[in-house]
Amino acid sequence: MGRKRILTKEEILKETGVLLRKEGIHGVHFKKLSTELQVSRSTLYEYFKNKEDLILSYMRNMMEEMTLQIESIPETDPPNKKLYSLLFIFLDHAETHHIDQMIRELQSSDHTLALFYRTKIHEDLMGTYDQMLNWIDDAKNTGIWKKDIESEMVADLIFHSILFPTRHKFGVKEMTDQLFRMIEYGVKNE
């Protein structure tokens, strides 16, 4: 009799993310996941009661990770450096924009839990958006950025950068560098 493979919840969530990015929410199945992780399906049921529980846990984990990274941006950094760091984090966690759609697609028996996560994620994102507006206003008030640019427009550009398909072509670092240069300096050749 073979020994049972020791598996962590983090390994399961990581592989879930790989499957979600590759095949979408409908491509995530315990059978496929167990094959990828080389464990039995019953092992996955030790951690998650069903597919919906797994995907909601994945989304919650991803949002918690992103929130921790945002909270770790040094308060002593100048506001434009904080905004660069935030843009990088957004692009690095670009699949977060699919979370709302994923929650809607889940045919969860626990609609209350799905609604809770959707509400919590929205609150977290709106809190991040407000923090971003504060940093943009700080950049304008300290003279780093021009005052005649609408803060919400800059915030929306940063916030919605996760929708740009070229992210996959250039990679997160290059995309962050180019977008931030456009935000700070424009595209005009002076």
N, C-alpha and C positions, 0 to 999 in steps of 0.2 A: 504494500500500500504506500503510495507516495505521500510526502509531507505536504501539508497545506501551506500555500504561499502566504507569507505575512504581508499584509497590504495596509496602507494608511489611507485615511479619508482624503488627505491632500493629493495622493497619487490618483485616486478615483476622480477627484474634481479636476485635476490637471488634464487627464485623458478625456474627460467630459468636454472640456474647453476645446481640445483638439478636434473631437468629433463635431461639436457645434459649429466650429469655424469651417470645417471641411464639408459637412453634409447638412447643416441646419438642424433645427429642433426635431424635425421628423426623422432624421437619420440617427438620432440617439436612442439606442435600445440596450437593455441590459445584456442581451445575447451578444451584440457587437462589442459592447464595452468589456464584457467578460473575456471575449476572445482576445481583444487588444491587450488587456492586462494579464492574460494567462491565468485566470482564476475561474471558478465556477460561478454561475449566476447567484447561487445561494450565498456566496461570500458578499456580493454586492447588497443583497437583502439584509445582511447583518448591519449595514451602515445606513441604508435608505429603504423606505417602505415601498417606493415605486418610482417610476421615471419622473413624475412631477416633483416629488420630494427631492430627488437628485438635482434636477435642473434649478429648482428654487434655491437649493443650498449652494449650487454653483454661482448663481447670480448674486446671492447675498455675500458669499465669500469674495467675489470679484469686486463688488462695491465696497466692502470693508477694506480690502487691500488698497483700492484706489483712494479711499478716504484717509487711510493711514499715511499714504505717500503725500497726499496734499497737506495733511496736518504736520508732516515733517519738514515742510519748506521752512527754512530758517526765517524767523520773524525779523532778524537784523538785515536780511538781504534787501537791496533796493527794490522798489515795487516792480520795475521792469524785469528784473531777474526773477522775481517771484512769478510773474506772468509767463516768462519763458518756461520755467519749471512746470507750471500748471499746463501749458500747452503740450509739453512733452508727455506729461502724465495722461492727458486726454488722448493723445494720439497713440500712446502705448496701450491704452485700455479702450481702443476704439469700438470694440464689440459691445460696450455698454449701451450704445444707442439702439441695439437690438433687444435690450432687456424688456422694454415695455411691450414690444411685439411678441417676444417669447412668452411673457406672462399671459397675454391675451390668447395665445395659441394653446396654452396648456389646458387640457381637458381635466383639470384637477378635481378630485372629489372634495378637496378642501379649498373652496372658493374664498373663504375668509382669510386663509393664510396667503393665498395669491394676491388678494386685494391689499393685505397688510404690507407685503413686500413691495408691491407697486407703489403704494402710498409712501412708504419709508424711503424707497429709492428716489421718488420725486422730491421729497423733502430734502434729502441729502444733496441732490443735484441743484436744487434751488438755493440751498445754503452756500454751496460752492459758487454758484453764479453771483450771489450777493457779495461774497468775499472777493471775487474777481472784479466786480464793479468798484469795490473799495480800493483795490490795488491800482486799478486804472485811474481812478480819481486822485490817488496819491501820486502817481506818475505825472499827472497833469499839474497838480498843485505844487509839486516840488520842482517843476520846470523841466523834467526829463522828457515829457511829451507835450505837444501842442494842446492848448486848452480848447481850440475850436473844433475838435473832433468829438463826435458824440460817443460817450462812454459805452452806451448800450450797443452801438454798432461794432465797436472793437470787441466787446464781450461776446456778442453773437458770433462774430468771426472766429474767435478762439473756441467758443463753446461748440459750434457746429463744424469745426474742422474735422471732426471724426467722420463726417459724411463724405469727405473728399476721397474719391477712388484712387488718386495718385499716391496715396499713402503706401500702398502695396508696391508700387513701382520704385519709389525712392527709399523707403525705409523710414522708421520713426525719427531718427536723429536728423537726417537730411531734410525731411519734411518740416520738422520743427524749426531747423535753422532757416530754411527758405521762407516759411510763413512769417516767422518772427522778424526777419530782415524786412519783409514787405510791410509789416505792421509798423515797425520803428522808423524805417527810412523811405518807404514807398518804392516805386519801381522806375521812377524817372531817372535817367542818366544825367547827373549834374556835372 
